[in-house]
């Protein structure tokens, strides 16, 4: 029997909310939000990133991302520099303290994942990761009419 079309969306939403709740609990021990975790994650590559990239990576509107970066700067986890290639842009980087905080967070998140990942199984976990990555690519493609129609609704949700 085929599932109703909305069932996949409900299952994805349920899994995302439960995973985020669990992540939020792990990060709370470090006084870190999920959005800050995503920002620290992106900045850990050492490349420096503009506010728009940070907002996209953390699934936040740009003004909220700017406020978050302000907080991370106040905590001495992040610093800003003018982009040498485009002096109109500001790039954010991790401070040494920010890099150490990210290492602590990675360990805590890995420890939590180690608790539940065996229940899923390595093969299923890898397959799920591949399927979710493929689904995101398909939905993000933008070549289909469905994606174009969905974009305004996504923006309103922010």
N, C-alpha and C positions, 0 to 999 in steps of 0.2 A: 504494500500500500504506500503510495507516494505521500510525502509530508506536505502540509500546507506551506505555501511560500513564506509566510511570516515565521514559521518555526525555526528556520536557520538563523534568522535575525534574533529571535528570542534566545536561542542557545548561545549565540555569540555574545550577546549582551550579558546574559547571566554569567558566562565564563569570565568575561572581561571584568565585570563588577566584583565577582568573588576574588579574582586574582589581584585586582587593585586593592580590595579591602585587606587582603593578606599582606600585600606589599606595604600598604599604609601602616599596618601594625608593626612590621619589621622596622620600617624607617622611623617610626615614632620614638623608638629608643635613642635615636640620634637627633631628635628634634628636626627632622627633615621631611618635607612634603614629597609626594610622588613627582610633582612638577620639578622641584629642585633636583631630585634624583635624575630625571631625564636630562636636565641642563648640565649637571655635573658629569653625567655619562658622555654627552656630546663633547664637552670641553676637554675631556680626558685625552683626546687625541693630540692635544698641544698645538693645533693648527690656528686657533683663534676663530671665532665665529661671530657674524653680525646678529643683531637682535632678531631679525626676521627668521634666520635659521634656528635660533634657540626657541623662538615661539612655535615654529612648526614642529620641531623635535619634541617639545614638551606638550603639544596639543593645546596651546593656549593662544588667546588673542594677544597681539603685540603689546598693547598697554599693560596687560597683566604680566607679561614676560619682562617688561622693563622694570616694573615694581619688584618682581622677584629678583632680578639681577641687582637692583639697588640693595635689597636685603642681603644677598650673598656677598656683595661688596662690603657692606657694613659688618658682616661676620668674618671678613678677611678670607673668604673662600674663593673669590673671583676678583679680577681686576680688569679694567678697560684700557685699551690703547687705540689711538687713531690708526685706521688702516693705511699703511704706507702706499698701497696701490690706488686708494681712493680716499682722500683726506676728508671727504664728507661722511664716511662711514666710521663707526666705532666697532671694534672687535673685542670680544670678551675672552679671557683666558683663566685657567685655574691658577691660584697661588699655590705655593708649596703646601700650605695648610689645607687648601681645597683638594689637592691631589691626595693627601693623606686621608682626608675625610672620605673621599671617594673609595679609596682602598678599603677602609673600614666598612663602608656600606656594601661594597661588592662581596666582602667576606660574609656579612650578615645575610645578604640576599641569597648567596650560594648555599649557606648553611640551611636556610629555610627551604630552598628548592630541593636540597638533598633529602629533606623529610618526605616530600610528596612525589618527587619525580619517579622513584622506583615503583610506586603504585600505578603509574601510567605505563611504565615500561619504556626502555630505550628506543626500540623500533617504532612504537606508536608515537612517542614524543617527537622523534625525528620526522615521521610522516606528518604529524599534526603541524609541526613548524613549517614544513614545506608547503602544505596545503594552505595554511594561513598566509604565508608569504605570497603564494600564487594568487590567492583571493584578493589580497591588498593590491597587488600589481594590476590585476584585471579591473578592479574598481577605481584605481588611480589613473588608469590609462588615458581617459579623456577622449578617446576616439569614438566612443559610442554615444548615442543620444541619451541613454539612461544616465550616464555619468554627468553630462551637461545639465540635465534636469535636476540631478541630486545636489549639485554644488550650492545653489542658493539656500537650500534647507540646511546644509551643513554649516554655512556661514551664520544663519539665524541662530543655530544652536550654540554658538560661541557666545 
